[in-house]
Amino acid sequence: MVTPVARLRQNYAAEFTRYLIHRDEAAREAAYELGRSSLEDGVRLLDVVLIHHEVVIDALPGMEGPQELANAAAAFLIEVLASFEMAQRAFQERRNTVEP
């Protein structure tokens, strides 16, 4: 059985590679979906960041310049983490509503 973290690692590498080739709305949506499904599967935020780092390191040999890779990696990670951000905000809003 494949763990959620292992599944994310595999899917993250594939979608990031696709994003490097096609930086379009579909690629951004795929990144967002990775984050949403990871959150649902209980993947820790730190695991997501570690996977991101590993995938970026793996992509380095195929890139023309470090700035191009850095910009693409940041944009992709932001899309992936959007679900985590929304969940955190919802949690904080609920917490603020309950506290006197």
Secondary structure, DSSP 4 states (H G I P E B T S, - for coil): ---HHHHHHHHHHHHHHHHHH--SHHHHHHHHHHHHHHHHTT--HHHHHHHHHHHHHHHGGG-S-HHHHHHHHHHHHHHHHHHHHHHHHHHHHHHHHH--
